[in-house]
Amino acid sequence: EGEEHMKVQAVFAICLLAELVPASVQDYREKLLHLRKLRHDLVQRCLPQGPAFQQAPLRYLVAMLFVNFRPLWDSVIELLVSHARGMDNKDFWRVYYEQLEMVAALAEKELDEGDEDDDGEEESSLRGELGCDVIESG
C-alpha cells in the first residue's frame, strides 16, 4: 500500500511540477521537461492499476491543449499519441471522446451567443443612416 501511494504521488507530483512552471517563452522548455515524463511508456511504471489512475496523465495532457500557448501543443500532441498507441483503444477513446464532446458543446454555445449578438447589431445598423460603404485598398 505504501509503495502504491508513492507511485500515485510521483505521477501527481510530475503534473504539479509542470503546472507550477508558467507557459511562457522563457519557461516553456522547463515545462516540457516535466510534461515529457508523462509519456505513456514512462508513466505506466509509476501508476497503480485502475482506470482512474491510468487516465490521469492522459487527462492532464489533454488539458494542456486548452492552455493558450502554441509552442507546447506539438510536444503535447506527441505525448498524446504515445498514450493512444500504448493504452487500450477503448480506454483512450473514452477519455478523448469525452473531451471532444465537451469542446463541441462549448463551441456551439459560443456560436449561439455570437448569433444573438449579431442579430442585435444587424437591427441597429439597419436603423442607421443609409449611405455608401467605402472600401479602402492598399
Secondary structure, 3 states (H helix, E strand, C coil): CHHHHHHHHHHHHHHHHHHHCCCCCCCHHHHHHHHHCCCHHHHHHHCCCCHHHHHHHHHHHHHHCCCCCHHHHHHHHHHHHHHHHHCCHHHHHHHHHHHHHHHHHHHHHHHHHHHHHHHHHHHHHHCCCCCCCCCCCC
